[in-house]
Amino acid sequence: MPGLQEGTRQALDAILEILHAVHDSQHDGSNEVLLCERLVEGLIVAGRQLVREAAPSAR
């Protein structure tokens, strides 16, 4: 992701990887809950905040 600081990029990569794993587990027929809905929402909010904070530096 051009324009993002390395730490921000790594944080977003980690958040997306976790959210992807949760998504896959919900759609593969597994009854295993990886994260509760509250934690998933928290990761989404955190990712959005990282993008918002990085946006001015990416311009």
Residue pairs with C-beta under 8 A, 6 or more apart in sequence:
1 9
1 12
2 58
3 54
3 57
3 58
3 59
4 12
4 54
4 57
4 58
5 54
5 57
8 50
8 53
8 54
11 46
11 50
12 47
12 50
12 51
15 43
15 46
15 47
15 50
16 47
18 35
18 43
19 40
19 43
19 44
19 47
21 34
22 34
22 35
22 40
25 32
25 33
25 34
35 43
